[in-house]
Amino acid sequence: MSRWNERDDVLRGDDYDARWRALEARGESIHGEADFLCHLLASGSILDAGCGTGRVAIELHGRGYDVVGADLDPGMLDTAQRKEPAVEWVLGDLVDIDLGRTFDLVAMPGNVMIFVAPGTEAAVLTNLARHAEKGGLVVAGFQLGPDKLGLADYDMLAASAGLSLLERWATWGREPFVVDGADYAVSVHRRS
């Protein structure tokens, strides 16, 4: 079972979305991930892996990208589907989902790697790398901490999946990454 499904302290579906709508109503930007991904890829196809309620996928779709959203939480996908039926939403576990196609970019913007089932991180990354075009990008942003997946381990898993690190940032706003005291990282890898 994924760490996401084990949690009972997180908002889901429409309740999760309400949090983002409140931030936007206060004038805060809620599309930093989409801005970052558009900076990397001017056009093309994107897999939003662990898409939740579709906030990032829907924004990318609105900007003209060919987007597919995949998630294992049916309640989150139900909300995404209601918000934007034109996007393809796929229910499945990232460890073994097979979308039957590849993408120019595979994105995991919502702390996806720290919510997968313990011990499946390598399989998830390998499967998602398989969904990236040769030369395509795999981008993941997640919180760092002593009880979470570390960057050295993540980079090792990425290398085993045929991915090479291109760049790393501290935020989706492209703040420089500093190793000491970092609590978040956005990593961009390229598939060999």
C-alpha positions as CSV (number, residue, x, y, z in Angstrom):
1,M,0.0,0.0,0.0
2,S,1.3,3.5,-0.9
3,R,2.2,5.9,1.8
4,W,-0.5,8.2,0.4
5,N,-3.2,5.6,1.0
6,E,-2.0,4.9,4.5
7,R,-2.5,8.6,5.5
8,D,-5.7,9.7,7.0
9,D,-4.5,13.2,7.7
10,V,-4.6,14.5,4.2
11,L,-7.3,16.3,2.2
12,R,-8.6,14.4,-0.8
13,G,-10.7,15.2,-3.8
14,D,-12.8,18.4,-3.6
15,D,-11.4,19.2,-0.1
16,Y,-7.9,19.0,-1.4
17,D,-8.8,21.3,-4.3
18,A,-10.4,23.9,-2.0
19,R,-7.0,24.5,-0.4
20,W,-5.6,25.5,-3.8
21,R,-8.6,27.6,-4.6
22,A,-8.1,29.5,-1.3
23,L,-4.4,30.1,-2.1
24,E,-5.3,31.4,-5.6
25,A,-8.1,33.7,-4.1
26,R,-5.4,35.2,-1.9
27,G,-3.4,36.1,-5.0
28,E,-0.8,33.4,-4.6
29,S,0.5,31.7,-7.7
30,I,-0.6,28.0,-7.8
31,H,1.0,27.2,-11.1
32,G,4.7,27.2,-10.3
33,E,5.1,23.5,-11.4
34,A,3.4,24.2,-14.7
35,D,5.6,27.3,-15.3
36,F,8.7,25.2,-14.5
37,L,7.7,22.4,-16.9
38,C,6.9,24.8,-19.7
39,H,10.3,26.3,-19.2
40,L,11.8,22.9,-19.9
41,L,9.5,21.9,-22.8
42,A,8.0,24.5,-25.1
43,S,5.4,22.1,-26.5
44,G,4.7,18.3,-26.6
45,S,3.4,15.6,-24.4
46,I,3.5,15.3,-20.7
47,L,2.6,12.6,-18.2
48,D,1.5,14.0,-14.9
49,A,2.3,11.0,-12.7
50,G,0.5,11.2,-9.4
51,C,-1.7,13.9,-10.7
52,G,-4.1,14.1,-7.8
53,T,-7.0,16.4,-8.7
54,G,-5.3,17.5,-11.9
55,R,-4.2,21.0,-10.9
56,V,-0.9,20.8,-12.9
57,A,-2.3,18.7,-15.8
58,I,-5.3,20.9,-16.3
59,E,-3.0,24.0,-16.4
60,L,-0.7,22.3,-18.9
61,H,-3.7,21.2,-21.0
62,G,-4.9,24.8,-21.1
63,R,-1.5,25.9,-22.3
64,G,-1.7,23.5,-25.3
65,Y,0.2,20.5,-24.1
66,D,-0.9,16.9,-24.8
67,V,-1.4,15.8,-21.2
68,V,-2.3,12.5,-19.5
69,G,-2.9,12.4,-15.7
70,A,-2.4,9.2,-13.7
71,D,-3.1,8.5,-10.1
72,L,-4.0,5.7,-7.8
73,D,-6.6,7.6,-5.8
74,P,-10.0,7.3,-7.4
75,G,-11.5,10.2,-5.4
76,M,-8.7,12.6,-6.6
77,L,-9.2,11.4,-10.2
78,D,-13.0,11.9,-10.0
79,T,-12.4,15.5,-9.1
80,A,-9.9,15.9,-11.9
81,Q,-12.4,14.4,-14.4
82,R,-15.2,16.7,-13.3
83,K,-12.9,19.7,-13.6
84,E,-11.5,18.9,-17.1
85,P,-13.1,16.0,-19.0
86,A,-10.9,16.7,-22.1
87,V,-7.8,15.4,-20.3
88,E,-7.2,11.7,-20.2
89,W,-7.2,10.5,-16.6
90,V,-5.9,7.0,-15.8
91,L,-6.4,5.2,-12.5
92,G,-3.4,3.1,-11.7
93,D,-0.4,2.5,-9.5
94,L,2.8,4.1,-10.9
95,V,4.8,1.0,-10.0
96,D,3.2,-1.0,-12.8
97,I,0.9,1.3,-14.8
98,D,1.3,0.9,-18.6
99,L,-0.1,3.7,-20.7
100,G,1.0,2.1,-24.0
101,R,2.9,5.2,-25.1
102,T,5.8,7.5,-24.2
103,F,6.0,11.2,-23.4
104,D,8.4,14.1,-24.0
105,L,8.3,14.7,-20.3
106,V,7.2,12.7,-17.2
107,A,6.4,14.9,-14.3
108,M,6.0,14.1,-10.6
109,P,5.2,17.4,-9.0
110,G,3.3,16.5,-5.9
111,N,5.8,14.8,-3.6
112,V,5.0,11.7,-5.5
113,M,8.2,9.8,-4.7
114,I,7.8,10.1,-0.9
115,F,4.2,8.8,-1.1
116,V,4.8,5.6,-3.1
117,A,4.8,2.3,-1.2
118,P,7.9,1.7,0.8
119,G,10.4,-0.4,-1.3
120,T,8.8,0.5,-4.6
121,E,10.7,3.6,-5.4
122,A,13.1,1.9,-7.8
123,A,10.2,0.2,-9.7
124,V,8.2,3.4,-9.9
125,L,11.2,5.4,-11.3
126,T,12.0,2.6,-13.7
127,N,8.4,2.4,-14.9
128,L,8.1,6.1,-15.3
129,A,11.4,6.3,-17.1
130,R,10.0,3.7,-19.5
131,H,7.2,6.1,-20.3
132,A,9.6,8.9,-21.3
133,E,10.8,9.2,-24.9
134,K,14.5,8.4,-25.5
135,G,16.1,11.8,-24.7
136,G,12.9,12.8,-22.8
137,L,12.8,14.3,-19.3
138,V,11.7,13.0,-16.0
139,V,11.1,15.7,-13.4
140,A,10.4,15.1,-9.7
141,G,9.9,17.5,-6.8
142,F,9.7,16.3,-3.3
143,Q,10.4,17.1,0.3
144,L,13.7,16.1,1.9
145,G,14.2,15.0,5.5
146,P,15.8,12.3,7.6
147,D,12.8,10.0,7.4
148,K,12.3,10.6,3.6
149,L,13.8,9.5,0.3
150,G,17.3,11.1,0.1
151,L,18.7,12.7,-3.1
152,A,21.7,10.3,-3.2
153,D,19.3,7.3,-3.2
154,Y,17.0,9.0,-5.7
155,D,19.9,9.7,-8.0
156,M,21.1,6.1,-7.7
157,L,17.7,4.8,-8.5
158,A,17.4,7.3,-11.4
159,A,20.8,6.1,-12.8
160,S,19.7,2.5,-12.6
161,A,16.5,3.5,-14.6
162,G,18.7,5.0,-17.3
163,L,18.3,8.6,-16.3
164,S,21.1,11.2,-16.1
165,L,20.8,14.3,-13.8
166,L,20.6,17.5,-15.8
167,E,19.8,20.0,-13.1
168,R,18.5,20.4,-9.6
169,W,16.6,23.3,-8.0
170,A,15.4,24.1,-4.5
171,T,11.9,25.1,-5.7
172,W,9.6,25.1,-8.7
173,G,10.5,28.8,-9.0
174,R,14.1,27.7,-9.9
175,E,15.7,28.9,-6.7
176,P,19.2,27.6,-6.6
177,F,19.7,24.3,-4.8
178,V,22.0,24.4,-1.8
179,V,22.8,21.0,-0.2
180,D,23.2,22.2,3.4
181,G,19.8,22.6,5.0
182,A,17.8,21.8,1.9
183,D,14.2,20.7,2.6
184,Y,12.9,20.4,-1.0
185,A,14.4,19.5,-4.3
186,V,13.2,19.6,-7.9
187,S,15.4,17.2,-10.0
188,V,15.5,17.1,-13.8
189,H,16.8,13.9,-15.4
190,R,17.1,12.9,-19.0
191,R,16.4,9.4,-20.3
192,S,19.4,7.9,-22.1
